[in-house]
Amino acid sequence: MVNGQTFQPLTQEVGEVADRCLDLAARIWARPETGMTEHYACAEQVSLLRELGFAVETPFAGQQTGYCASYGSGDVTFVFMAEYDSLPGLGHGCGHNLICTAAIAAGYAAAVKLKREGRPGRVLVMGTPGEESYGGKVLMMREGCLKGVDAAMMVHPSWHSIPDAGCLGIRRFIVSFKGKAAHAGTAPELGLNALDAAVMLYNAVGVWRQQLPESSRVHGVIKEGGVVPNVIPDHTCSHWFLRAEKERTLDAMEKRFRDMVKGAALMTGTRPLIRPWMTPYQGRTPNQVLNQAYWEAALAAGLKMELPATPGRGSSDFGNVSQAIPAIHGYFAISEGRIPGHSQVFAEASASELGRANMLKAAAAMAAVGYGYLVSQPFRDAVRTEFENNK
């Protein structure tokens, strides 16, 4: 019981659409589409939601493969968020085929329970494209997609079932150095080595990690480092990710990183260029009242819930949602033991019987949280208080 509200999973209601959601999950898994190109996945979700009685707007909030499905009416609105983009070369190696179908199942379950009980409340299922680096939710928020929305939730496949542990914000950069080509054997003194600058930056970051907070992360790759050994490279290009929990930490990290780029250029006589890349994400701050409710409902649904050992170290555009309204991003297991995300084995687990069964359990738990939020004023008050205290 959380703030006087008991959270029992809406298993029966989810069961009414289980077959259709499982079929949709399998079809989206078989036809993976990368970020902002999810035309098939979007169209199939929209079709099912309309069959289930939702009013659907698509395109939505400036996104061709985004949508917003609405059911019911009232002064309180709860949104279940869907993701459905895949990874290049890995298909659904992050299991987004299960995220979107869990959102649809939960949205239907919460909406139909409200209708059968004659209660007010507005349920949204929102399709958000391009979570993998493109930041669909961030772009949609700029277009006002959360206007009138009181709280949000989604669930994500994992190797274990846990409440939301939070995640890191991220900023991404492309760094180039421009040097001067020369014959490396006969006239090296006439060249300016751009690869030296890239290597110095890479090594500087390696040393810098010793002084970073434990939760922060920096990682990069050299994408272009020269052509042949006997020509001094006149151009290099590297890609970098900077991650931290707090925006102020990211601000400090970005300044230090930019100074390192300048330093590497000064030491080699090259010219640097640093460009922001992709959409930056804020860190995710889970609402602990919603988290407790998911824990209770997920246990009752049959998920083997665990407490996370550490906060999450990945990044998600749902972080921006959690900074704007009360929100959580829970997890459900799709494997019996630990497996790496963004891998082929994770993609296979995203189509497994365990993954499919646990997706339905997580959907039933998520529906219970959304329904509880819509019908219980004390629960809503506790959620809002927690959110305001953590802002």
Secondary structure, 3 states (H helix, E strand, C coil): CECCECCCCCHHHHHCCHHHHHHHHHHHHHCCCECCCCHHHHHHHHHHHHHCCCEEECCECCECCCEEEEEEECCCEEEEEECCCEECCCECCCCHHHHHHHHHHHHHHHHHHHHHHCCCEEEEEEECCCCCCCCHHHHHHHCCCCCCCCEEEEEEEECCECCCCCECEEEEEEEEEECECCECCCCHHHCECHHHHHHHHHHHHHHHHHHCCCCCEEEEEEEECCCCCCECCCEEEEEEEEEECCHHHHHHHHHHHHHHHHHHHHHHCCEEEEEEEEEEECCECCCHHHHHHHHHHHHHHCCCECCCCCCCCCCCCHHHHHHHCCEEEEEEECCCCCCCCCCHHHHHHCCCHHHHHHHHHHHHHHHHHHHHHHHCHHHHHHHHHHHHHHC
